[in-house]
Amino acid sequence: MTDSEQSERQGQRLLTAVERLVDDCDNLIAQVEALRAERFSSADELDESHLIPLASRIISGFSNKSALSGAVTALPGLFPGPGTAVALVGGSLADMTLMLKHEVEMALSLTYLYGHDIRDDRERWLAYVLATVSTYEADSGRNYFVDLAAVQLEAMRMYTPRQLTKFVATAMGRYALLTASRNAFKAIPFVGIAVGASANKLLTNAVGWRCVDALSRRRATSMENEEDTVEAKLSQ
């Protein structure tokens, strides 16, 4: 089996596991609305200066959840023998799955905050793409689209949900291969727990702000397009 085939199969398994754990979009929407209602009325139109503090609260919440999962999945390393094996294999897989679950939920929440209907299949899968690609880039320090030769995130808005699903599975597979050789610390008692928690928190926090940056640029582009459309109609 080639590396590409192995990556695709592993990515599909990982995506299936993450999908089963990700919270329902209606619940995520309700949480974002509750957060918004703490500071603004439902009639308020939020600009970028209002969105950033709310985005910060969302990112902080999910990075804390990610830190907790990193600590919990390293616990078996406290017990020699079988515990070490579980920490290296089962714990690493569980940690990756739970972290991606939190990051997908965070991307979905941020996508809704920035005005997109995540109950729509295409918007939902674009959020999955945003979370997975941001995770790969934040962890590797490389541009995922350059590595894949060529695709731009903006162009992906035209993809079908089926195409986006396949892309996410491939991206998750590549991320799994990227992190496969870096899990030895999980077998070290106490150190594995501390490192797992802090590494997950830092990574999820970085992923969140990458998502915000992409969504801010998308929002700005959308507003420019609307202004151009209005001007074109007025000049007719």
MDAnalysis code that builds the backbone (N, CA, C; Angstrom):
import MDAnalysis as mda
import numpy as np

u = mda.Universe.empty(708, n_residues=236, atom_resindex=np.repeat(np.arange(236), 3), trajectory=True)
u.add_TopologyAttr("name", ["N", "CA", "C"] * 236)
u.add_TopologyAttr("resid", np.arange(1, 237))
u.add_TopologyAttr("resname", ["MET", "THR", "ASP", "SER", "GLU", "GLN", "SER", "GLU", "ARG", "GLN", "GLY", "GLN", "ARG", "LEU", "LEU", "THR", "ALA", "VAL", "GLU", "ARG", "LEU", "VAL", "ASP", "ASP", "CYS", "ASP", "ASN", "LEU", "ILE", "ALA", "GLN", "VAL", "GLU", "ALA", "LEU", "ARG", "ALA", "GLU", "ARG", "PHE", "SER", "SER", "ALA", "ASP", "GLU", "LEU", "ASP", "GLU", "SER", "HIS", "LEU", "ILE", "PRO", "LEU", "ALA", "SER", "ARG", "ILE", "ILE", "SER", "GLY", "PHE", "SER", "ASN", "LYS", "SER", "ALA", "LEU", "SER", "GLY", "ALA", "VAL", "THR", "ALA", "LEU", "PRO", "GLY", "LEU", "PHE", "PRO", "GLY", "PRO", "GLY", "THR", "ALA", "VAL", "ALA", "LEU", "VAL", "GLY", "GLY", "SER", "LEU", "ALA", "ASP", "MET", "THR", "LEU", "MET", "LEU", "LYS", "HIS", "GLU", "VAL", "GLU", "MET", "ALA", "LEU", "SER", "LEU", "THR", "TYR", "LEU", "TYR", "GLY", "HIS", "ASP", "ILE", "ARG", "ASP", "ASP", "ARG", "GLU", "ARG", "TRP", "LEU", "ALA", "TYR", "VAL", "LEU", "ALA", "THR", "VAL", "SER", "THR", "TYR", "GLU", "ALA", "ASP", "SER", "GLY", "ARG", "ASN", "TYR", "PHE", "VAL", "ASP", "LEU", "ALA", "ALA", "VAL", "GLN", "LEU", "GLU", "ALA", "MET", "ARG", "MET", "TYR", "THR", "PRO", "ARG", "GLN", "LEU", "THR", "LYS", "PHE", "VAL", "ALA", "THR", "ALA", "MET", "GLY", "ARG", "TYR", "ALA", "LEU", "LEU", "THR", "ALA", "SER", "ARG", "ASN", "ALA", "PHE", "LYS", "ALA", "ILE", "PRO", "PHE", "VAL", "GLY", "ILE", "ALA", "VAL", "GLY", "ALA", "SER", "ALA", "ASN", "LYS", "LEU", "LEU", "THR", "ASN", "ALA", "VAL", "GLY", "TRP", "ARG", "CYS", "VAL", "ASP", "ALA", "LEU", "SER", "ARG", "ARG", "ARG", "ALA", "THR", "SER", "MET", "GLU", "ASN", "GLU", "GLU", "ASP", "THR", "VAL", "GLU", "ALA", "LYS", "LEU", "SER", "GLN"])
u.atoms.positions = np.array([
    [0.844, -1.201, 0.000],
    [0.000, 0.000, 0.000],
    [0.880, 1.251, 0.000],
    [0.618, 2.183, -0.882],
    [1.408, 3.406, -0.969],
    [1.092, 4.328, 0.206],
    [1.983, 5.324, 0.438],
    [1.740, 6.297, 1.507],
    [0.443, 7.052, 1.271],
    [0.157, 7.352, 0.007],
    [-1.065, 8.086, -0.327],
    [-2.306, 7.272, 0.026],
    [-2.279, 5.969, -0.322],
    [-3.418, 5.099, -0.022],
    [-3.578, 4.920, 1.484],
    [-2.450, 4.748, 2.177],
    [-2.494, 4.599, 3.629],
    [-3.052, 5.856, 4.284],
    [-2.602, 7.021, 3.793],
    [-3.083, 8.296, 4.325],
    [-4.581, 8.446, 4.117],
    [-5.061, 8.086, 2.927],
    [-6.484, 8.238, 2.625],
    [-7.346, 7.330, 3.491],
    [-6.904, 6.083, 3.681],
    [-7.680, 5.147, 4.497],
    [-7.686, 5.572, 5.962],
    [-6.517, 5.989, 6.460],
    [-6.454, 6.431, 7.844],
    [-7.280, 7.696, 8.048],
    [-7.216, 8.586, 7.059],
    [-7.994, 9.812, 7.157],
    [-9.479, 9.557, 7.162],
    [-9.952, 8.600, 6.370],
    [-11.372, 8.287, 6.328],
    [-11.842, 7.721, 7.665],
    [-11.010, 6.852, 8.271],
    [-11.362, 6.299, 9.584],
    [-11.405, 7.402, 10.639],
    [-10.437, 8.296, 10.578],
    [-10.381, 9.392, 11.541],
    [-11.570, 10.329, 11.371],
    [-11.921, 10.643, 10.126],
    [-13.069, 11.509, 9.865],
    [-14.356, 10.876, 10.379],
    [-14.519, 9.574, 10.148],
    [-15.721, 8.876, 10.624],
    [-15.838, 8.964, 12.143],
    [-14.693, 8.780, 12.827],
    [-14.698, 8.854, 14.290],
    [-15.023, 10.266, 14.762],
    [-14.433, 11.268, 14.112],
    [-14.673, 12.656, 14.508],
    [-16.135, 13.031, 14.278],
    [-16.664, 12.642, 13.123],
    [-18.066, 12.967, 12.794],
    [-19.038, 12.435, 13.837],
    [-18.753, 11.260, 14.356],
    [-19.640, 10.657, 15.353],
    [-19.641, 11.438, 16.665],
    [-18.561, 12.171, 16.919],
    [-18.422, 12.873, 18.188],
    [-18.817, 14.341, 18.127],
    [-18.749, 14.936, 16.941],
    [-19.025, 16.363, 16.806],
    [-20.464, 16.683, 17.205],
    [-20.626, 17.729, 17.985],
    [-21.940, 18.132, 18.480],
    [-22.842, 18.583, 17.326],
    [-24.144, 18.456, 17.545],
    [-25.130, 18.865, 16.545],
    [-25.017, 20.366, 16.282],
    [-25.181, 20.754, 15.023],
    [-25.048, 22.169, 14.646],
    [-26.026, 23.058, 15.397],
    [-27.234, 22.583, 15.640],
    [-28.218, 23.393, 16.371],
    [-27.740, 23.692, 17.791],
    [-27.078, 22.728, 18.415],
    [-26.539, 22.959, 19.761],
    [-25.412, 23.993, 19.731],
    [-24.547, 23.888, 18.715],
    [-23.456, 24.854, 18.590],
    [-23.997, 26.258, 18.322],
    [-25.027, 26.338, 17.493],
    [-25.658, 27.638, 17.204],
    [-26.249, 28.232, 18.483],
    [-26.916, 27.395, 19.267],
    [-27.520, 27.864, 20.522],
    [-26.447, 28.391, 21.477],
    [-25.294, 27.735, 21.521],
    [-24.212, 28.170, 22.396],
    [-23.645, 29.525, 21.946],
    [-23.491, 29.690, 20.625],
    [-22.976, 30.960, 20.105],
    [-23.987, 32.076, 20.367],
    [-25.272, 31.784, 20.163],
    [-26.307, 32.785, 20.410],
    [-26.356, 33.178, 21.890],
    [-26.162, 32.214, 22.778],
    [-26.160, 32.513, 24.209],
    [-24.970, 33.407, 24.556],
    [-23.828, 33.123, 23.945],
    [-22.634, 33.936, 24.169],
    [-22.844, 35.354, 23.648],
    [-23.446, 35.458, 22.494],
    [-23.734, 36.768, 21.901],
    [-24.732, 37.549, 22.762],
    [-25.746, 36.848, 23.274],
    [-26.799, 37.509, 24.060],
    [-26.274, 38.085, 25.375],
    [-25.127, 37.566, 25.854],
    [-24.542, 38.099, 27.084],
    [-24.106, 39.553, 26.916],
    [-23.782, 39.947, 25.668],
    [-23.223, 41.285, 25.440],
    [-24.033, 42.152, 24.481],
    [-24.817, 41.504, 23.607],
    [-25.529, 42.269, 22.584],
    [-26.960, 41.770, 22.459],
    [-27.843, 42.655, 21.959],
    [-29.212, 42.227, 21.675],
    [-29.229, 41.540, 20.317],
    [-30.276, 40.766, 20.068],
    [-30.376, 40.025, 18.806],
    [-30.497, 40.958, 17.607],
    [-30.895, 42.216, 17.868],
    [-31.079, 43.171, 16.774],
    [-29.769, 43.868, 16.385],
    [-28.761, 43.746, 17.236],
    [-27.491, 44.421, 16.951],
    [-26.788, 43.815, 15.752],
    [-26.292, 44.697, 14.863],
    [-25.469, 44.237, 13.745],
    [-24.026, 44.301, 14.191],
    [-23.331, 43.160, 14.206],
    [-21.983, 43.100, 14.761],
    [-20.935, 43.359, 13.684],
    [-20.018, 44.290, 13.991],
    [-18.900, 44.493, 13.073],
    [-17.681, 43.752, 13.623],
    [-16.539, 43.910, 12.953],
    [-15.343, 43.146, 13.320],
    [-14.922, 43.395, 14.764],
    [-15.065, 44.627, 15.239],
    [-14.655, 44.945, 16.610],
    [-15.517, 44.221, 17.645],
    [-16.751, 43.872, 17.282],
    [-17.622, 43.109, 18.176],
    [-17.353, 41.610, 18.057],
    [-17.013, 41.165, 16.848],
    [-16.836, 39.735, 16.602],
    [-15.586, 39.179, 17.269],
    [-14.507, 39.949, 17.283],
    [-13.241, 39.449, 17.813],
    [-13.340, 39.029, 19.291],
    [-13.943, 39.852, 20.191],
    [-14.061, 39.400, 21.586],
    [-14.895, 38.124, 21.722],
    [-15.958, 38.002, 20.925],
    [-16.776, 36.784, 20.969],
    [-15.987, 35.595, 20.444],
    [-15.242, 35.812, 19.369],
    [-14.401, 34.740, 18.816],
    [-13.369, 34.302, 19.851],
    [-12.810, 35.262, 20.579],
    [-11.819, 34.946, 21.608],
    [-12.406, 34.048, 22.686],
    [-13.652, 34.321, 23.086],
    [-14.321, 33.490, 24.091],
    [-14.530, 32.079, 23.563],
    [-14.932, 31.966, 22.310],
    [-15.151, 30.645, 21.696],
    [-13.844, 29.864, 21.643],
    [-12.780, 30.518, 21.189],
    [-11.475, 29.855, 21.061],
    [-10.957, 29.414, 22.428],
    [-11.094, 30.282, 23.417],
    [-10.642, 29.942, 24.765],
    [-11.370, 28.717, 25.310],
    [-12.690, 28.673, 25.101],
    [-13.482, 27.550, 25.592],
    [-13.065, 26.236, 24.966],
    [-12.887, 26.230, 23.657],
    [-12.530, 24.986, 22.986],
    [-11.070, 24.599, 23.210],
    [-10.185, 25.573, 23.387],
    [-8.790, 25.220, 23.670],
    [-8.667, 24.600, 25.059],
    [-9.502, 25.024, 26.002],
    [-9.515, 24.396, 27.327],
    [-10.016, 22.962, 27.257],
    [-11.044, 22.737, 26.440],
    [-11.551, 21.373, 26.263],
    [-10.490, 20.484, 25.617],
    [-9.775, 21.035, 24.653],
    [-8.724, 20.290, 23.973],
    [-7.589, 19.951, 24.942],
    [-7.256, 20.890, 25.823],
    [-6.216, 20.642, 26.829],
    [-6.636, 19.507, 27.760],
    [-7.892, 19.510, 28.162],
    [-8.393, 18.464, 29.051],
    [-8.305, 17.097, 28.388],
    [-8.696, 17.006, 27.117],
    [-8.630, 15.726, 26.421],
    [-7.183, 15.262, 26.271],
    [-6.239, 16.221, 26.060],
    [-4.832, 15.853, 25.957],
    [-4.304, 15.269, 27.254],
    [-4.752, 15.821, 28.381],
    [-4.319, 15.306, 29.680],
    [-4.931, 13.940, 29.972],
    [-6.229, 13.812, 29.724],
    [-6.934, 12.569, 30.041],
    [-6.410, 11.397, 29.215],
    [-6.157, 11.635, 27.922],
    [-5.707, 10.532, 27.063],
    [-4.265, 10.127, 27.343],
    [-3.523, 10.926, 28.140],
    [-2.156, 10.550, 28.526],
    [-2.126, 9.817, 29.873],
    [-3.250, 9.721, 30.568],
    [-3.292, 9.100, 31.893],
    [-2.776, 7.660, 31.922],
    [-3.071, 6.810, 30.908],
    [-2.570, 5.438, 30.977],
    [-1.054, 5.346, 31.111],
    [-0.317, 6.387, 30.710],
    [1.138, 6.377, 30.830],
    [1.614, 6.315, 32.272],
    [0.720, 6.545, 33.238],
    [1.085, 6.445, 34.646],
    [1.290, 5.000, 35.073],
    [0.779, 4.063, 34.295],
    [0.840, 2.650, 34.657],
    [1.785, 1.913, 33.706],
    [2.916, 1.384, 34.196],
    [3.897, 0.705, 33.335],
    [3.293, -0.474, 32.582],
    [3.973, -0.893, 31.540],
    [3.543, -2.065, 30.773],
    [2.376, -1.756, 29.877],
    [1.204, -2.366, 30.140],
    [0.031, -2.142, 29.288],
    [-0.357, -0.671, 29.180],
    [-0.196, 0.060, 30.294],
    [-0.546, 1.479, 30.265],
    [0.298, 2.254, 29.277],
    [1.579, 1.913, 29.190],
    [2.471, 2.575, 28.236],
    [2.016, 2.317, 26.810],
    [1.641, 1.063, 26.530],
    [1.193, 0.703, 25.177],
    [-0.076, 1.456, 24.817],
    [-1.010, 1.550, 25.756],
    [-2.257, 2.259, 25.499],
    [-1.980, 3.741, 25.260],
    [-1.065, 4.309, 26.053],
    [-0.746, 5.721, 25.905],
    [-0.131, 6.004, 24.539],
    [0.702, 5.107, 24.066],
    [1.382, 5.307, 22.788],
    [0.476, 5.078, 21.591],
    [-0.412, 4.098, 21.691],
    [-1.248, 3.740, 20.540],
    [-2.674, 4.258, 20.725],
    [-3.417, 3.639, 21.662],
    [-4.807, 4.048, 21.859],
    [-4.940, 5.479, 22.312],
    [-4.057, 5.895, 23.249],
    [-4.145, 7.254, 23.752],
    [-3.870, 8.293, 22.686],
    [-2.888, 8.032, 21.847],
    [-2.543, 8.985, 20.787],
    [-3.683, 9.141, 19.795],
    [-4.296, 8.024, 19.424],
    [-5.408, 8.076, 18.479],
    [-6.610, 8.780, 19.098],
    [-6.883, 8.452, 20.365],
    [-8.014, 9.089, 21.043],
    [-7.773, 10.587, 21.194],
    [-6.540, 10.961, 21.521],
    [-6.204, 12.377, 21.681],
    [-6.400, 13.130, 20.371],
    [-5.904, 12.556, 19.268],
    [-6.041, 13.199, 17.965],
    [-7.511, 13.343, 17.583],
    [-8.294, 12.298, 17.835],
    [-9.714, 12.316, 17.485],
    [-10.462, 13.378, 18.292],
    [-10.214, 13.413, 19.604],
    [-10.909, 14.379, 20.458],
    [-10.469, 15.808, 20.159],
    [-9.172, 15.995, 19.902],
    [-8.704, 17.334, 19.580],
    [-9.341, 17.833, 18.287],
    [-9.385, 16.976, 17.265],
    [-10.015, 17.366, 16.003],
    [-11.505, 17.623, 16.195],
    [-12.155, 16.837, 17.044],
    [-13.579, 17.082, 17.346],
    [-13.761, 18.496, 17.892],
    [-12.931, 18.872, 18.862],
    [-13.053, 20.208, 19.465],
    [-12.738, 21.291, 18.441],
    [-11.761, 21.042, 17.581],
    [-11.381, 22.057, 16.595],
    [-12.418, 22.198, 15.485],
    [-13.060, 21.101, 15.117],
    [-14.151, 21.172, 14.141],
    [-15.333, 21.932, 14.746],
    [-15.680, 21.620, 15.991],
    [-16.775, 22.338, 16.660],
    [-16.448, 23.827, 16.797],
    [-15.194, 24.124, 17.080],
    [-14.767, 25.520, 17.174],
    [-14.902, 26.215, 15.820],
    [-14.458, 25.550, 14.751],
    [-14.564, 26.133, 13.404],
    [-16.018, 26.329, 13.012],
    [-16.879, 25.378, 13.348],
    [-18.307, 25.503, 13.064],
    [-18.898, 26.691, 13.823],
    [-18.541, 26.827, 15.092],
    [-19.058, 27.926, 15.918],
    [-18.591, 29.277, 15.374],
    [-17.320, 29.357, 14.995],
    [-16.787, 30.603, 14.449],
    [-17.403, 30.922, 13.093],
    [-17.622, 29.888, 12.298],
    [-18.253, 30.078, 10.985],
    [-19.653, 30.656, 11.154],
    [-20.404, 30.138, 12.129],
    [-21.734, 30.678, 12.397],
    [-21.642, 32.105, 12.921],
    [-20.700, 32.361, 13.826],
    [-20.512, 33.704, 14.371],
    [-20.281, 34.718, 13.255],
    [-19.565, 34.304, 12.220],
    [-19.246, 35.207, 11.113],
    [-20.323, 35.221, 10.026],
    [-21.492, 34.684, 10.364],
    [-22.656, 34.901, 9.508],
    [-22.994, 33.834, 8.497],
    [-22.463, 32.623, 8.663],
    [-22.732, 31.557, 7.698],
    [-23.598, 30.473, 8.341],
    [-24.520, 29.925, 7.568],
    [-25.465, 28.932, 8.079],
    [-24.819, 27.548, 8.065],
    [-24.346, 27.084, 9.212],
    [-23.638, 25.807, 9.289],
    [-24.580, 24.605, 9.196],
    [-25.891, 24.865, 9.115],
    [-26.818, 23.756, 8.862],
    [-26.835, 23.393, 7.382],
    [-26.310, 24.289, 6.546],
    [-26.151, 24.013, 5.123],
    [-24.942, 23.099, 4.944],
    [-25.095, 22.015, 4.177],
    [-24.032, 21.020, 4.029],
    [-22.714, 21.618, 3.550],
    [-22.791, 22.516, 2.579],
    [-21.550, 23.073, 2.041],
    [-20.836, 23.919, 3.090],
    [-21.571, 24.743, 3.814],
    [-20.953, 25.567, 4.855],
    [-20.385, 24.692, 5.973],
    [-21.095, 23.630, 6.294],
    [-20.615, 22.727, 7.349],
    [-19.290, 22.095, 6.948],
    [-19.221, 21.632, 5.690],
    [-17.989, 20.974, 5.254],
    [-16.866, 21.972, 5.010],
    [-17.202, 23.196, 4.660],
    [-16.161, 24.217, 4.566],
    [-15.553, 24.472, 5.947],
    [-16.363, 24.404, 6.997],
    [-15.849, 24.556, 8.358],
    [-14.925, 23.391, 8.713],
    [-15.285, 22.171, 8.283],
    [-14.408, 21.016, 8.491],
    [-13.067, 21.237, 7.795],
    [-13.122, 21.729, 6.550],
    [-11.893, 22.010, 5.800],
    [-11.063, 23.044, 6.548],
    [-11.706, 24.095, 7.002],
    [-11.027, 25.176, 7.707],
    [-10.327, 24.642, 8.954],
    [-11.012, 23.812, 9.727],
    [-10.434, 23.257, 10.954],
    [-9.259, 22.344, 10.645],
    [-9.430, 21.447, 9.675],
    [-8.399, 20.450, 9.396],
    [-7.154, 21.076, 8.779],
    [-7.355, 21.949, 7.804],
    [-6.220, 22.600, 7.155],
    [-5.492, 23.503, 8.152],
    [-6.235, 24.227, 8.981],
    [-5.614, 25.107, 9.979],
    [-4.804, 24.290, 10.986],
    [-5.309, 23.113, 11.364],
    [-4.583, 22.237, 12.285],
    [-3.276, 21.769, 11.664],
    [-3.345, 21.325, 10.423],
    [-2.143, 20.860, 9.714],
    [-1.114, 21.983, 9.619],
    [-1.558, 23.161, 9.239],
    [-0.632, 24.278, 9.044],
    [-0.041, 24.761, 10.368],
    [-0.875, 24.854, 11.415],
    [-0.392, 25.325, 12.713],
    [0.609, 24.340, 13.320],
    [0.394, 23.049, 13.087],
    [1.265, 22.024, 13.676],
    [2.548, 21.825, 12.874],
    [2.448, 21.912, 11.557],
    [3.597, 21.604, 10.703],
    [4.415, 22.840, 10.339],
    [3.765, 24.015, 10.379],
    [4.434, 25.224, 9.934],
    [4.525, 25.323, 8.427],
    [3.800, 24.440, 7.717],
    [3.812, 24.439, 6.256],
    [2.433, 24.811, 5.733],
    [2.397, 25.325, 4.525],
    [1.132, 25.654, 3.876],
    [0.561, 24.401, 3.237],
    [-0.611, 23.985, 3.699],
    [-1.195, 22.738, 3.213],
    [-1.479, 22.788, 1.718],
    [-1.986, 23.920, 1.253],
    [-2.355, 24.007, -0.156],
    [-1.135, 23.972, -1.062],
    [-0.013, 24.526, -0.597],
    [1.220, 24.422, -1.377],
    [1.665, 22.975, -1.428],
    [1.581, 22.284, -0.269],
    [1.971, 20.871, -0.236],
    [1.131, 20.053, -1.216],
    [-0.123, 20.399, -1.351],
    [-0.999, 19.655, -2.266],
    [-0.936, 20.179, -3.696],
    [-0.103, 21.157, -3.933],
    [0.089, 21.793, -5.240],
    [-1.055, 22.506, -5.766],
    [-1.460, 23.327, -4.922],
    [-2.267, 24.168, -5.713],
    [-3.628, 24.628, -5.531],
    [-4.293, 24.168, -4.533],
    [-5.693, 24.561, -4.442],
    [-5.838, 25.742, -3.487],
    [-6.671, 26.670, -3.786],
    [-6.895, 27.829, -2.920],
    [-8.216, 27.646, -2.161],
    [-8.209, 28.057, -0.895],
    [-9.408, 27.898, -0.065],
    [-10.616, 28.611, -0.664],
    [-10.371, 29.766, -1.288],
    [-11.486, 30.513, -1.868],
    [-12.199, 29.690, -2.943],
    [-11.411, 28.959, -3.746],
    [-12.002, 28.184, -4.842],
    [-12.867, 27.048, -4.312],
    [-12.623, 26.635, -3.062],
    [-13.338, 25.476, -2.521],
    [-14.797, 25.785, -2.223],
    [-15.173, 27.051, -2.228],
    [-16.588, 27.380, -2.007],
    [-17.471, 26.796, -3.098],
    [-16.873, 26.499, -4.248],
    [-17.643, 25.961, -5.357],
    [-17.710, 24.437, -5.327],
    [-16.966, 23.816, -4.402],
    [-16.963, 22.358, -4.321],
    [-18.310, 21.848, -3.811],
    [-18.666, 20.644, -4.196],
    [-19.855, 20.002, -3.638],
    [-19.511, 19.453, -2.254],
    [-20.522, 19.211, -1.399],
    [-20.243, 18.604, -0.093],
    [-19.481, 17.282, -0.214],
    [-19.771, 16.509, -1.241],
    [-19.067, 15.228, -1.437],
    [-17.576, 15.461, -1.695],
    [-17.263, 16.440, -2.534],
    [-15.862, 16.755, -2.812],
    [-15.162, 17.278, -1.562],
    [-15.864, 18.108, -0.786],
    [-15.287, 18.641, 0.431],
    [-15.033, 17.530, 1.450],
    [-15.960, 16.573, 1.541],
    [-15.796, 15.444, 2.459],
    [-14.533, 14.659, 2.128],
    [-14.313, 14.395, 0.854],
    [-13.130, 13.659, 0.423],
    [-11.865, 14.443, 0.738],
    [-11.917, 15.751, 0.545],
    [-10.764, 16.586, 0.834],
    [-10.421, 16.539, 2.325],
    [-11.454, 16.640, 3.182],
    [-11.231, 16.602, 4.627],
    [-10.596, 15.283, 5.041],
    [-11.082, 14.167, 4.493],
    [-10.523, 12.853, 4.823],
    [-9.046, 12.782, 4.440],
    [-8.707, 13.305, 3.265],
    [-7.308, 13.320, 2.826],
    [-6.462, 14.180, 3.757],
    [-6.983, 15.342, 4.114],
    [-6.240, 16.253, 4.996],
    [-6.031, 15.633, 6.370],
    [-7.052, 14.966, 6.905],
    [-6.912, 14.315, 8.208],
    [-5.889, 13.189, 8.134],
    [-5.868, 12.464, 7.033],
    [-4.895, 11.397, 6.861],
    [-3.480, 11.936, 6.852],
    [-3.271, 13.031, 6.166],
    [-1.947, 13.653, 6.116],
    [-1.532, 14.167, 7.498],
    [-2.507, 14.687, 8.233],
    [-2.193, 15.156, 9.579],
    [-1.824, 13.986, 10.491],
    [-2.538, 12.875, 10.368],
    [-2.245, 11.685, 11.177],
    [-0.826, 11.189, 10.916],
    [-0.416, 11.160, 9.643],
    [0.946, 10.745, 9.310],
    [1.973, 11.726, 9.860],
    [1.631, 12.995, 9.834],
    [2.539, 14.038, 10.325],
    [2.838, 13.853, 11.805],
    [1.829, 13.447, 12.590],
    [1.987, 13.375, 14.037],
    [2.338, 11.977, 14.542],
    [2.372, 10.981, 13.667],
    [2.538, 9.583, 14.093],
    [3.825, 9.338, 14.860],
    [4.881, 10.055, 14.518],
    [6.182, 9.780, 15.131],
    [6.484, 10.660, 16.341],
    [5.485, 11.412, 16.827],
    [5.790, 12.378, 17.873],
    [5.040, 12.103, 19.173],
    [4.747, 10.835, 19.449],
    [3.899, 10.543, 20.598],
    [4.618, 9.860, 21.755],
    [5.953, 9.771, 21.692],
    [6.679, 9.057, 22.738],
    [6.490, 9.704, 24.110],
    [6.321, 11.014, 24.154],
    [6.194, 11.707, 25.443],
    [4.993, 11.226, 26.228],
    [3.983, 10.653, 25.536],
    [2.765, 10.228, 26.235],
    [3.042, 9.081, 27.198],
    [4.122, 8.346, 26.956],
    [4.427, 7.198, 27.815],
    [5.187, 7.603, 29.070],
    [5.599, 8.867, 29.189],
    [6.366, 9.325, 30.344],
    [5.397, 9.785, 31.427],
    [5.381, 9.104, 32.595],
    [4.434, 9.474, 33.651],
    [4.505, 10.952, 34.005],
    [3.354, 11.567, 34.193],
    [3.185, 12.972, 34.574],
    [3.630, 13.945, 33.476],
    [4.805, 13.697, 32.895],
    [5.271, 14.566, 31.820],
    [4.300, 14.507, 30.646],
    [3.840, 13.289, 30.313],
    [2.910, 13.111, 29.206],
    [1.620, 13.880, 29.405],
    [1.139, 13.906, 30.644],
    [-0.110, 14.617, 30.947],
    [0.073, 16.119, 30.764],
    [1.168, 16.644, 31.333],
    [1.416, 18.083, 31.252],
    [1.658, 18.526, 29.819],
    [2.496, 17.770, 29.103],
    [2.819, 18.133, 27.729],
    [1.594, 17.982, 26.825],
    [0.837, 16.892, 27.035],
    [-0.368, 16.665, 26.230],
    [-1.366, 17.792, 26.378],
    [-1.575, 18.233, 27.611],
    [-2.535, 19.314, 27.864],
    [-2.070, 20.631, 27.266],
    [-0.821, 21.002, 27.531],
    [-0.335, 22.300, 27.054],
    [-0.204, 22.332, 25.541],
    [0.255, 21.226, 24.939],
    [0.412, 21.181, 23.485],
    [-0.942, 21.305, 22.793],
    [-1.939, 20.600, 23.322],
    [-3.273, 20.678, 22.727],
    [-3.868, 22.076, 22.848],
    [-3.681, 22.695, 24.013],
    [-4.243, 24.032, 24.217],
    [-3.610, 25.038, 23.258],
    [-2.298, 24.993, 23.151],
    [-1.593, 25.927, 22.263],
    [-1.984, 25.718, 20.808],
    [-2.063, 24.445, 20.399],
    [-2.394, 24.156, 19.007],
    [-3.819, 24.586, 18.684],
    [-4.766, 24.244, 19.552],
    [-6.166, 24.601, 19.299],
    [-6.338, 26.114, 19.299],
    [-5.634, 26.799, 20.167],
    [-5.686, 28.259, 20.189],
    [-5.177, 28.834, 18.862],
    [-4.055, 28.296, 18.369],
    [-3.496, 28.755, 17.088],
    [-4.452, 28.465, 15.941],
    [-5.073, 27.287, 15.973],
    [-6.034, 26.909, 14.936],
    [-7.216, 27.873, 14.947],
    [-7.699, 28.213, 16.134],
    [-8.838, 29.121, 16.240],
    [-8.568, 30.466, 15.594],
    [-7.396, 31.036, 15.853],
    [-7.096, 32.350, 15.282],
    [-6.822, 32.271, 13.785],
    [-6.335, 31.139, 13.308],
    [-6.211, 30.958, 11.852],
    [-7.603, 30.937, 11.215],
    [-8.539, 30.270, 11.882],
    [-9.919, 30.248, 11.381],
    [-10.509, 31.652, 11.356],
    [-10.285, 32.415, 12.419],
    [-10.795, 33.786, 12.487],
    [-10.223, 34.623, 11.352],
    [-8.929, 34.473, 11.105],
    [-8.295, 35.231, 10.023],
    [-8.934, 34.909, 8.679],
    [-9.147, 33.609, 8.412],
    [-9.760, 33.202, 7.140],
    [-11.194, 33.698, 7.031],
    [-11.946, 33.610, 8.126],
    [-13.344, 34.052, 8.111],
    [-13.444, 35.574, 7.996],
    [-12.507, 36.292, 8.596],
    [-12.491, 37.754, 8.483],
    [-12.236, 38.171, 7.044],
    [-11.279, 37.482, 6.396],
    [-10.991, 37.791, 4.998],
    [-12.177, 37.449, 4.109],
    [-12.843, 36.353, 4.422],
    [-14.018, 35.975, 3.639],
    [-15.124, 37.004, 3.816],
    [-15.298, 37.476, 5.049],
    [-16.328, 38.479, 5.328],
    [-16.030, 39.782, 4.597],
    [-14.754, 40.191, 4.622],
    [-14.369, 41.428, 3.942],
    [-14.593, 41.325, 2.440],
    [-14.253, 40.182, 1.878],
    [-14.446, 39.960, 0.437],
    [-15.922, 39.996, 0.076],
    [-16.744, 39.375, 0.928],
    [-18.186, 39.341, 0.687],
    [-18.779, 40.748, 0.735],
    [-18.322, 41.550, 1.699],
    [-18.835, 42.923, 1.821],
    [-18.404, 43.783, 0.629],
    [-17.186, 43.571, 0.147],
    [-16.708, 44.302, -1.035],
    [-17.542, 43.939, -2.257],
    [-17.859, 42.653, -2.381],
    [-18.673, 42.202, -3.520],
    [-20.065, 42.806, -3.474],
    [-20.632, 42.902, -2.266],
    [-21.962, 43.505, -2.110],
    [-21.935, 44.988, -2.488],
    [-20.884, 45.680, -2.074],
    [-20.763, 47.096, -2.395],
    [-20.612, 47.307, -3.903],
    [-19.833, 46.446, -4.550],
    [-19.643, 46.535, -5.992],
    [-20.971, 46.309, -6.727],
    [-21.766, 45.348, -6.205],
    [-23.066, 45.043, -6.815],
    [-24.013, 46.239, -6.701],
    [-24.023, 46.861, -5.496],
    [-24.900, 48.026, -5.281],
    [-24.477, 49.181, -6.204],
    [-23.179, 49.430, -6.291],
    [-22.678, 50.505, -7.146],
    [-23.008, 50.267, -8.604],
    [-22.918, 49.005, -9.037],
    [-23.208, 48.671, -10.421],
    [-24.690, 48.919, -10.730],
    [-25.562, 48.591, -9.745],
    [-26.995, 48.812, -9.953],
    [-27.318, 50.291, -9.986],
    [-26.657, 51.069, -9.116],
    [-26.932, 52.505, -9.079],
    [-26.449, 53.218, -10.341],
    [-25.383, 52.710, -10.941],
    [-24.827, 53.354, -12.134],
    [-25.575, 53.010, -13.415],
    [-26.483, 52.023, -13.310],
    [-27.221, 51.614, -14.509],
    [-28.275, 52.678, -14.873],
])
